[in-house]
Amino acid sequence: MTDLFGIVLEFLRSDIFIPFGLLTIPFLIGRHIPQLKDTVSKIDEMACRLIVFSGILYTLIIIASYCYLFLFIENLNEEYALINRATGPYAWAYWLMLFSWLFITQPFRFKRVRKNILIRLLSVPFS
């Protein structure tokens, strides 16, 4: 079952997030060509909607996989390690890792963020 979670997460990462980051630059260039402006803007808006949805889906799948792991752990050392990660001294980094895709993708809901070239270029390395 954990393999299924891994396959779905890898699909989202490699087939949706990375191409979005790579295609952001041509979309930003195409937006300034008058013949392509309307078409590129519509495609870009749909891509941003897909990224917003994928970020939510990615976060939910990660949380579900950790819940599944926690419920079916048989080794006490692994259970202690999982609980210590979530509540220990570095819990902030653990929870930031879990929700980072959500924090990175949700600003694309707003038109001001979608249209801002600087924010889009800064988001490319994270996708």
C-alpha positions, 0 to 999 in steps of 0.5 A: 500500500505504501508503494501505491502512495509513493507511485502517486506522489512520484507521478504528481512530482515528476509529471505535474509539478516539474513541467509546470516549473519548466513551462513557466518561462515560455508562458511568460515569454509567450504572454508578450507576443500579441498573436499568442497572448490570449491563448497562452493566458488561457493555458496558463490559467488552467495550468495554475488551477491544476497546480493548486488542485495538485498541491492540495492532493499531494498534501492529502496523499502525504498525510494519508500515507503517514497515517497509514504508516503509523497505524500499521507499524509493528516495530516499536522503534519505528513507531517511536521515531515517527512520533519523535519526528512529529513532536520532537525538537525538530517538529517544525521542520517535519510539519513544514516538509509535509505542508510545503507543497501546499504553501507553495502552490496555493498562492496561485489562486490569486490573479496578482500572483499568477500575473507577477513575473518575479513571483513566478520565476521564484517559484520555478526552483520549488516546483 
